[in-house]
């Protein structure tokens, strides 16, 4: 039985899919019914993968998917399936790996041609409607694929079988476990060291992405081994980003990447996950350097988040588009005349602290950024600049806004909840912790049969969750526990891990799959080992298990975390790329830090020291003086005495002697 011959995206929960519901293309969402239709019609599948904030996805949509002639060819020759990569990262990763295995450069939109049973045989990314940019025209591509399907079907099936086997081995395979030792992280850090742009920050060349897994490797290298060069690499990268056009100097928040090597011209989309990582790294950087730039950028970014990204229930939207009114960056860019008209005589003060310019290849209006000297001066003169930025922001709000992808993604929200809770602790902002708790409560309450959704848009929910959802929410729960002392967050974290074990564990108990065991529409069940802009699902799982075991003192859970880490490291040895997240997580498993503090809640002396010295390796447990129940176990089953203040810093199963002096604790945590 085939589906109705029309576009079927209008009722989907994804704003990206809804954007395509008016196309003349007979789009289907990815589903068992869509795959069955391809088999019934014996037609190949044309799979198009993108996301709401993707500029080139919009370009291909306007050129081809909105064109009647192109749509007629698509509808005649293929079953056309549209996928939001943020809703279905499992589908995206499979076919992106297939494209990479063909020797092609990946990216979005991803355009793949599949056999009716979902096996890839050819593909690419963006195709223009007419041949240009050295690329064939899209109709030309489709007709060539159809000709090959009709005339060389046997060889296409053989190619698809071989490619599918290769992708399955790469994304789902098992390898012998690796021995975890201290040398692995320094080896990875040394490889990254050779790629660092020490003048401009980030990795050398263009485009420039804020690569969170690599940045974390360098930060851990400094924390563990005292490599100050790697600390400086992260600080310089952050400073260059925060002064560049990739940062929104008027409204706050970081764009996804810059098209040039100077962090100047961004692709203007703002992603929730990038800004979660920015808050975390700036929090660590402020603690390490004392540079107020990092604190102020956290404040501005959180202001943006709470102003523009909160959706019903207090959770956070996925992204803001790069385009508005059909033009990339139109919402964010300014001419000098526009700024002078908005600020009048105060514009001179504005241009003292900020610069307008664009790269030679940029065709839009100038981009606001800062020189190094302006960056440091603007921190000192912040109070003078705040009202000027507020006036510009008010003017900007009158413009056509970029589209908001308002769906709530559980894993991305988990990252942001953790970042808000951690920054709220460090900077004494209980309102941020409250915002994190509200988002956490909304997502947790959306569970069905104790299972989280992966995505929500209003009343529409996409089940089942991915392993990354349970991992990110477990880490979020632990961060909220650290910030609040509320043990119910640890109980909730334990329930998330139970669901992870129930639906995602492999048969041997040595790892997890990204998709749940009852997901019926995935051609390959992948593990989720590969990093993208953020660390992989597997690395987040290892971190969650290690941290939960550290809080609870559960030795069985600690042993399981170790086993998962060993096997993940074994698989990472066979990855051509994307292993940084797993290596970072294995470093946490090797040397987990646990800080137990007994202090007086009404006048704490030790807790503020821990709060202002955050460390991604450490879990903090605060116990009020006089507490009789819910005391955490120190290694060896020892209960800390609660009749007086004290702090115990433990690495693995070894604790240092108790510290009672705040200055001594400060020195210990900064060592």
Buried (B, 14 or more C-beta within 10 A) or exposed (E): EEBEEEBBBEEBBBBBBBBBBEBBBBBBBBBEBBBBBBBEEEBBBBBBBBBBBBBBBBBBBEBBBBBEEBBEBBBEBBBBBBBBBBBBBBBBBBBBBBBBBBEBEBEBBBBBBBBBEBBBBBBBBBBBBEBEEEBBBBBBBBEEBBEBBEEEBEEBBEBBEEBBEEBBEBBBEBBEBBEBEEEBBBEBBEEBBEEBBEEBBBBEEBBBBBBBBBBBBBBBBBBBEEBEEBBBBBBBBBBBBBBBBBBBBBBBBBBBBBBBBBBBBBBBBBBBBBBBBBBBBBBBBBBBBEBEBBBBBBBBBBBBBBEBBBBEBBBBBBBBBBBBEEEBBBBBBBEEEBBBEBBEEBBEBBBBBBBBEBBEEBEBBBBBBBEEEBBBBBBEBBEBBEEBBEBBBEBBEEEEBBBBBBBBBBBBBBBBBBBBBBBBBBBEBEEBBBBBBBBBBBBBEBBEEEBBBBBBBEEEBBBBBBBBBBBBBBBBBBBBBBBBBEBEBBEBBBBBBEBBEEBBBBEEEBBBBBBBEEBEBBBBBBBBBBBBBBBBBBBBBBBBBBBBBBBBBBEEBBEBBBBBBBBBBBBBEEBEEBBBBBBBBBBBBBBBBBBBBBBBEEEBBBBBBBBBBBBBBBBBBBBBBEBEEEBBBBBEEEEBEBEEBBBBBBBBEEBEEBBBBBEEBBEBBEE
